[in-house]
Amino acid sequence: MTNEKYQVLLFEKIKTQIFKWFDTNNSEVIRNEDVYSFLHSLKGTSGTIQLGGLYHLSSRLLDQLEVKGKEQWRKCELREFLFELVSLSYQYEHFKETDLKKVEPSDIELPLVQMICEDVSMLILLKEAMEENGWMVMASSDPEKALSLYYDLQPDCLVIDIDFTEADGFQILEKIQQHNHKQFVPKVILSNENNRHTRIRAYEMGADDFIGKPIDIEEFSVRIKRQLERKHIFDQSVLIDELTKVYNRRFLFDTLERYLKDLERTNSVFSIALLDLDYFKNINDSYGHLIGDKVLEAFADFLKAKLRGSDIVFRYGGEEFVILLPRTNSQEAIDVIDRVLQEFKTIQFHEQGKTFNVSFSAGVFMVDNPALGSQDTLKMADHALYEAKEKGRSRVHGANVSEQSANNILHVSVIDDDAIIRTLLVRVLQTIDTEKIELDIKAFENGEKFFESERLTDKGKHFLILDGVMPVMDGIEVLDKVKNTAQSRGVHVLMLTGRKSEYDIARALKLGADDYVTKPFSITELQARIQRLIKRMF
């Protein structure tokens, strides 16, 4: 039996034990010696079958267990204590099935780290450690997918574990270095081979740091932080984007702050537009990233040529651009950007014997309140851009500012028969930034218990996260019953479905589900979808 099969069996053992402790009607307390025995077994087995991340985590939990010195645990205490293990188990089970998607940061200033590592348990553990520092992290165990993602993401730091069984980790570094000549991205190498020859080779090929295993997570975090600081200093020292030759993101924020101060002093309104090239990933996938870069350069040149002399163009990141339009109200800005859109989408690009056109979507926001600040201003333009995409792309949408009540309460119900998924979803909900909306979160293991609780009689709006397949009452039956209640008008539903459940998805949407996410889901994507749905409700 291969290591991979042993690894799958070990994570099945974790899932079985979690279910036994938290999803049965056993005693409300668990003996400490049982917890110790479980973690000790995990530590020994994971070390043997090369799950370095699980070995590290179980070792740390054992150390914490000794410090706590408990004789027994209440279920709620143990659930919190083992949350990292529960999260690691879920993410390992679904990691290789999950499609990698573009990060949707909740904060426009978060640094982005990309990590490439074959040991999924180590990858997940380091990813969570970095996210605890407030960084966005994209992770992959597939070198080819990771390379494509690197070109799309343009991360602020790259972490590569070069210990691949069927690939040369140095070749990954070499390919990235060949593409990296136009921008500075710090690269950190991890390896079991912590010898002079390997370190020298890594540095010769462009590495900025080298960390040998076993990894001290606290030291790892400090060294990644140092590389992100280097990247920040570099970005601060330049004002022009290397590829497109328009102003960069850093200068955008400096300029926005200056215009906001002018607005406060002179009451001179201005508008900003956030532009995103439509289906740009398809261009990279079809023609290659070098052609994608040519399109970006052509688009930037077109904007500089077609906009008014007073308008300022910035590259916001990837295929997104920001235009600042001084002394321009919302409708005037929409007219300007729409004129640019209509002209640009008629341009034909000729590459590799094929011809294609490119359009963009845009969100426009007029700034008339200096108290908003630069980040809130951009968020408003981003909301408008999202609306433009939702309405079919290749269009311009103006932001609509609406005040929210400080007393808004949203009753959120998670209905899923999987204890691990329920635990993850509740934690995701607890970390969502809902601004002035208060979340009342409860979890139910099946539809019958949800209806028995009479949850829908609670006054206010309701948001259900509903598993499509459950043994007692499946998600479609729950949704059908919900939509036939007197309270159905104030209920919004996000369905969780299997990848091959097209019929169920169609039924769910017909019955009134607002959105669906296929399992296995990316936690980052799910969080972004939930946040969008909640904001749309209010």
ROKELO-735249 format. One record per residue (C-alpha): residue in three letters; x, y, z. Coordinates in steps of 0.05 Angstrom, whole numbers, padded with zeros to 5 digits, always signed. Example, Ala and Ser with C-alpha at 12.3 -4.5 7.8 and 13.67 -1.06 7.14 Angstrom:
2
ALA+00246-00090+00156
SER+00273-00021+00143
***
This chain:
538
MET+00000+00000+00000
THR+00029+00068-00019
ASN+00039+00126+00028
GLU-00019+00163-00006
LYS-00067+00106+00012
TYR-00043+00106+00084
GLN-00052+00181+00086
VAL-00124+00176+00063
LEU-00138+00122+00115
LEU-00108+00165+00170
PHE-00153+00224+00153
GLU-00213+00177+00151
LYS-00193+00157+00222
ILE-00193+00230+00243
LYS-00262+00242+00212
THR-00290+00180+00247
GLN-00264+00202+00315
ILE-00290+00273+00306
PHE-00359+00245+00289
LYS-00358+00198+00349
TRP-00340+00255+00397
PHE-00384+00311+00371
ASP-00441+00281+00330
THR-00468+00226+00374
ASN-00508+00227+00438
ASN-00450+00203+00480
SER-00431+00237+00546
GLU-00421+00313+00544
VAL-00350+00303+00570
ILE-00290+00268+00538
ARG-00233+00240+00579
ASN-00166+00275+00571
GLU-00130+00208+00566
ASP-00172+00191+00505
VAL-00153+00256+00472
TYR-00080+00245+00488
SER-00081+00174+00460
PHE-00114+00198+00396
LEU-00064+00254+00385
HIS-00004+00210+00403
SER-00027+00159+00351
LEU-00034+00213+00299
LYS+00036+00240+00313
GLY+00069+00172+00306
THR+00032+00151+00243
SER+00036+00218+00207
GLY+00112+00221+00217
THR+00119+00152+00188
ILE+00077+00164+00125
GLN+00108+00232+00108
LEU+00052+00279+00129
GLY+00097+00333+00158
GLY+00042+00383+00170
LEU-00002+00335+00208
TYR+00059+00311+00248
HIS+00075+00383+00267
LEU+00003+00399+00286
SER-00008+00337+00328
SER+00059+00349+00364
ARG+00038+00420+00380
LEU-00031+00398+00405
LEU+00002+00346+00450
ASP+00047+00399+00480
GLN-00014+00444+00493
LEU-00050+00385+00524
GLU+00005+00377+00575
VAL+00004+00451+00592
LYS-00071+00452+00601
GLY-00068+00392+00649
LYS-00143+00376+00642
GLU-00175+00311+00666
GLN-00235+00318+00620
TRP-00262+00362+00565
ARG-00331+00389+00551
LYS-00351+00380+00478
CYS-00352+00454+00463
GLU-00282+00463+00493
LEU-00253+00404+00455
ARG-00286+00425+00390
GLU-00250+00492+00395
PHE-00184+00459+00416
LEU-00185+00412+00356
PHE-00211+00463+00305
GLU-00144+00466+00268
LEU-00145+00390+00262
VAL-00217+00391+00237
SER-00200+00444+00185
LEU-00137+00406+00163
SER-00177+00342+00155
TYR-00230+00375+00111
GLN-00181+00412+00068
TYR-00137+00350+00058
GLU-00198+00308+00038
HIS-00218+00357-00016
PHE-00154+00394-00034
LYS-00136+00357-00098
GLU-00208+00360-00124
THR-00217+00434-00112
ASP-00209+00479-00173
LEU-00159+00535-00162
LYS-00195+00602-00170
LYS-00173+00673-00168
VAL-00168+00701-00098
GLU-00223+00750-00079
PRO-00191+00790-00023
SER-00236+00820+00030
ASP-00186+00876+00040
ILE-00154+00911-00019
GLU-00088+00920+00019
LEU-00076+00848+00039
PRO-00009+00819+00015
LEU-00016+00757-00028
VAL+00028+00696-00018
GLN+00029+00637-00065
MET+00054+00570-00039
ILE+00072+00508-00079
CYS+00082+00443-00039
GLU+00069+00369-00052
ASP+00058+00352+00022
VAL-00014+00375+00027
SER-00016+00371+00103
MET+00046+00416+00108
LEU+00018+00462+00055
ILE-00048+00471+00092
LEU-00014+00481+00159
LEU+00033+00536+00133
LYS-00024+00567+00094
GLU-00065+00575+00158
ALA-00004+00602+00196
MET+00005+00655+00142
GLU-00069+00673+00141
GLU-00066+00684+00216
ASN-00018+00740+00201
GLY-00071+00773+00157
TRP-00042+00752+00089
MET-00081+00722+00031
VAL-00053+00654+00011
MET-00062+00613-00051
ALA-00036+00542-00047
SER-00025+00485-00096
SER+00005+00416-00097
ASP+00005+00412-00174
PRO+00067+00447-00204
GLU+00035+00459-00273
LYS-00028+00490-00245
ALA+00014+00530-00197
LEU+00056+00560-00253
SER-00006+00582-00291
LEU-00035+00611-00227
TYR+00029+00649-00213
TYR+00024+00687-00278
ASP-00049+00704-00264
LEU-00040+00723-00191
GLN+00023+00765-00191
PRO+00035+00748-00117
ASP+00075+00791-00068
CYS+00115+00730-00046
LEU+00125+00659-00072
VAL+00140+00599-00028
ILE+00164+00535-00062
ASP+00176+00469-00027
ILE+00223+00436-00077
ASP+00216+00365-00048
PHE+00172+00336-00103
THR+00172+00261-00115
GLU+00160+00264-00191
ALA+00182+00334-00209
ASP+00244+00377-00202
GLY+00227+00434-00156
PHE+00285+00474-00184
GLN+00254+00471-00253
ILE+00192+00507-00225
LEU+00237+00561-00198
GLU+00274+00566-00264
LYS+00209+00574-00305
ILE+00184+00628-00258
GLN+00250+00665-00260
GLN+00247+00666-00337
HIS+00179+00701-00334
ASN+00197+00745-00275
HIS+00246+00792-00310
LYS+00198+00852-00309
GLN+00179+00852-00235
PHE+00207+00836-00166
VAL+00172+00779-00128
PRO+00211+00750-00069
LYS+00219+00674-00073
VAL+00228+00630-00011
ILE+00252+00558-00019
LEU+00235+00501+00029
SER+00272+00434+00029
ASN+00293+00372+00068
GLU+00360+00379+00034
ASN+00388+00433+00078
ASN+00460+00428+00054
ARG+00510+00477+00024
HIS+00503+00452-00048
THR+00427+00457-00048
ARG+00426+00526-00016
ILE+00477+00554-00065
ARG+00439+00526-00124
ALA+00374+00557-00099
TYR+00406+00626-00090
GLU+00439+00621-00159
MET+00371+00607-00190
GLY+00338+00668-00159
ALA+00316+00648-00089
ASP+00314+00704-00038
ASP+00312+00659+00023
PHE+00321+00585+00039
ILE+00288+00549+00098
GLY+00308+00478+00117
LYS+00260+00427+00147
PRO+00235+00413+00199
ILE+00203+00482+00198
ASP+00195+00527+00258
ILE+00128+00559+00241
GLU+00141+00622+00283
GLU+00208+00633+00248
PHE+00177+00616+00181
SER+00124+00671+00191
VAL+00177+00722+00211
ARG+00218+00707+00149
ILE+00158+00711+00102
LYS+00139+00777+00136
ARG+00209+00803+00122
GLN+00203+00785+00048
LEU+00135+00819+00044
GLU+00165+00881+00075
ARG+00220+00880+00022
LYS+00167+00876-00032
HIS+00129+00934-00001
ILE+00191+00977+00002
PHE+00206+00961-00071
ASP+00135+00978-00092
GLN+00138+01043-00052
SER+00201+01064-00089
VAL+00169+01064-00158
LEU+00107+01098-00186
ILE+00101+01066-00255
ASP+00077+00996-00269
GLU+00133+00959-00303
LEU+00091+00925-00356
THR+00038+00976-00377
LYS+00076+01041-00362
VAL+00016+01072-00328
TYR+00016+01093-00255
ASN+00016+01035-00205
ARG-00027+01016-00146
ARG+00017+01052-00095
PHE+00012+01118-00131
LEU-00064+01108-00137
PHE-00072+01110-00062
ASP-00027+01171-00055
THR-00068+01207-00109
LEU-00135+01187-00080
GLU-00115+01214-00011
ARG-00094+01280-00044
TYR-00161+01286-00081
LEU-00200+01270-00018
LYS-00164+01326+00018
ASP-00180+01373-00040
LEU-00253+01352-00037
GLU-00255+01369+00037
ARG-00223+01437+00024
THR-00257+01459-00041
ASN-00318+01413-00046
SER-00296+01393-00116
VAL-00326+01324-00130
PHE-00291+01272-00172
SER-00306+01202-00198
ILE-00267+01138-00201
ALA-00278+01079-00248
LEU-00254+01008-00236
LEU-00244+00970-00302
ASP-00235+00895-00310
LEU-00220+00862-00377
ASP-00273+00809-00391
TYR-00253+00736-00393
PHE-00180+00754-00393
LYS-00160+00686-00366
ASN-00186+00655-00430
ILE-00135+00696-00469
ASN-00078+00671-00425
ASP-00103+00600-00430
SER-00113+00602-00506
TYR-00053+00643-00529
GLY-00005+00644-00470
HIS+00014+00696-00419
LEU+00061+00734-00465
ILE+00001+00749-00510
GLY-00039+00767-00448
ASP+00015+00817-00430
LYS+00011+00847-00500
VAL-00064+00857-00492
LEU-00053+00892-00425
GLU+00000+00938-00456
ALA-00047+00953-00514
PHE-00105+00968-00468
ALA-00063+01015-00425
ASP-00039+01052-00488
PHE-00111+01057-00513
LEU-00135+01087-00447
LYS-00080+01139-00447
ALA-00097+01158-00519
LYS-00173+01160-00513
LEU-00186+01190-00444
ARG-00189+01264-00430
GLY-00125+01300-00414
SER-00143+01310-00341
ASP-00161+01236-00329
ILE-00108+01193-00294
VAL-00098+01118-00309
PHE-00071+01068-00258
ARG-00059+00993-00261
TYR-00095+00965-00201
GLY-00070+00894-00208
GLY-00075+00837-00259
GLU-00125+00858-00312
GLU-00157+00912-00269
PHE-00146+00986-00281
VAL-00170+01048-00244
ILE-00186+01115-00277
LEU-00192+01178-00235
LEU-00236+01231-00267
PRO-00227+01300-00234
ARG-00286+01348-00229
THR-00332+01296-00260
ASN-00400+01273-00234
SER-00427+01202-00238
GLN-00465+01208-00303
GLU-00408+01245-00338
ALA-00359+01191-00316
ILE-00406+01136-00340
ASP-00411+01170-00408
VAL-00335+01176-00414
ILE-00322+01104-00395
ASP-00378+01077-00439
ARG-00350+01115-00499
VAL-00282+01083-00486
LEU-00314+01015-00480
GLN-00352+01020-00545
GLU-00288+01039-00583
PHE-00242+00989-00549
LYS-00285+00927-00561
THR-00284+00939-00637
ILE-00208+00932-00639
GLN-00184+00865-00668
PHE-00123+00829-00641
HIS-00087+00782-00689
GLU-00047+00726-00656
GLN-00026+00656-00678
GLY-00068+00659-00740
LYS-00131+00677-00701
THR-00170+00742-00690
PHE-00205+00761-00626
ASN-00236+00822-00592
VAL-00233+00843-00519
SER-00284+00881-00478
PHE-00284+00905-00406
SER-00334+00915-00349
ALA-00331+00978-00306
GLY-00358+01005-00241
VAL-00363+01080-00230
PHE-00369+01117-00165
MET-00375+01193-00155
VAL-00337+01216-00092
ASP-00373+01272-00056
ASN-00357+01253+00016
PRO-00284+01259+00040
ALA-00300+01220+00103
LEU-00305+01155+00061
GLY-00230+01147+00054
SER-00192+01116-00005
GLN-00208+01043+00011
ASP-00282+01054+00020
THR-00283+01095-00044
LEU-00252+01037-00082
LYS-00300+00988-00050
MET-00359+01027-00076
ALA-00330+01025-00147
ASP-00316+00951-00138
HIS-00389+00938-00117
ALA-00411+00973-00181
LEU-00362+00932-00222
TYR-00392+00869-00192
GLU-00461+00891-00213
ALA-00435+00904-00284
LYS-00408+00833-00287
GLU-00472+00803-00258
LYS-00512+00838-00313
GLY-00472+00806-00368
ARG-00404+00842-00373
SER-00382+00890-00427
ARG-00420+00947-00394
VAL-00411+01005-00345
HIS-00450+01008-00280
GLY-00455+01066-00231
ALA-00452+01054-00156
ASN-00515+01064-00115
VAL-00500+01084-00043
SER-00552+01063+00008
GLU-00548+01073+00083
GLN-00554+01011+00126
SER-00591+01007+00192
ALA-00545+00997+00252
ASN-00595+00947+00280
ASN-00598+00898+00222
ILE-00598+00826+00246
LEU-00591+00768+00199
HIS-00610+00698+00223
VAL-00561+00649+00190
SER-00576+00575+00193
VAL-00526+00521+00171
ILE-00561+00456+00153
ASP-00512+00400+00137
ASP-00505+00328+00161
ASP-00428+00331+00160
ALA-00401+00353+00228
ILE-00335+00377+00198
ILE-00369+00420+00145
ARG-00416+00449+00197
THR-00357+00468+00241
LEU-00320+00500+00183
LEU-00381+00539+00159
VAL-00396+00567+00228
ARG-00323+00589+00235
VAL-00325+00621+00165
LEU-00388+00659+00183
GLN-00358+00683+00249
THR-00299+00714+00211
ILE-00339+00750+00157
ASP-00338+00826+00159
THR-00411+00845+00154
GLU-00400+00918+00175
LYS-00466+00940+00209
ILE-00502+00874+00201
GLU-00506+00828+00262
LEU-00505+00753+00248
ASP-00545+00705+00290
ILE-00513+00638+00272
LYS-00540+00568+00287
ALA-00524+00499+00258
PHE-00570+00440+00247
GLU-00551+00369+00227
ASN-00613+00358+00184
GLY-00676+00392+00158
GLU-00723+00361+00209
LYS-00685+00391+00268
PHE-00684+00458+00232
PHE-00760+00459+00226
GLU-00770+00431+00296
SER-00732+00491+00323
GLU-00782+00539+00290
ARG-00723+00580+00269
LEU-00761+00615+00214
THR-00808+00647+00264
ASP-00750+00692+00288
LYS-00765+00763+00264
GLY-00720+00790+00210
LYS-00685+00765+00148
HIS-00660+00693+00143
PHE-00601+00664+00105
LEU-00596+00588+00098
ILE-00533+00550+00078
LEU-00563+00484+00057
ASP-00532+00418+00038
GLY-00565+00388-00023
VAL-00556+00316-00002
MET-00576+00294+00068
PRO-00603+00226+00092
VAL-00663+00250+00132
MET-00691+00305+00088
ASP-00650+00327+00028
GLY-00636+00400+00012
ILE-00688+00404-00044
GLU-00742+00380+00004
VAL-00720+00431+00056
LEU-00720+00486+00005
ASP-00789+00466-00021
LYS-00817+00467+00049
VAL-00784+00534+00065
LYS-00812+00566+00003
ASN-00883+00544+00023
THR-00879+00578+00091
ALA-00908+00645+00108
GLN-00838+00672+00122
SER-00808+00651+00054
ARG-00804+00721+00027
GLY-00749+00741+00075
VAL-00708+00677+00066
HIS-00646+00673+00022
VAL-00612+00607+00007
LEU-00543+00584-00013
MET-00542+00511-00035
LEU-00483+00465-00028
THR-00484+00412-00083
GLY-00443+00357-00114
ARG-00404+00370-00178
LYS-00450+00324-00220
SER-00516+00349-00193
GLU-00538+00393-00251
TYR-00611+00369-00244
ASP-00612+00386-00169
ILE-00579+00453-00183
ALA-00633+00470-00234
ARG-00688+00449-00186
ALA-00657+00489-00129
LEU-00653+00552-00171
LYS-00724+00541-00196
LEU-00748+00535-00124
GLY-00715+00601-00106
ALA-00644+00587-00084
ASP-00602+00650-00092
ASP-00536+00616-00106
TYR-00501+00550-00103
VAL-00430+00525-00089
THR-00405+00457-00112
LYS-00369+00411-00063
PRO-00312+00407-00050
PHE-00311+00482-00041
SER-00254+00531-00032
ILE-00262+00564+00036
THR-00237+00630+00007
GLU-00288+00627-00050
LEU-00345+00606-00003
GLN-00330+00664+00044
ALA-00331+00713-00014
ARG-00397+00686-00040
ILE-00430+00688+00028
GLN-00406+00759+00040
ARG-00433+00781-00028
LEU-00501+00749-00016
ILE-00507+00781+00052
LYS-00489+00850+00025
ARG-00539+00841-00031
MET-00594+00825+00019
PHE-00584+00891+00054
***
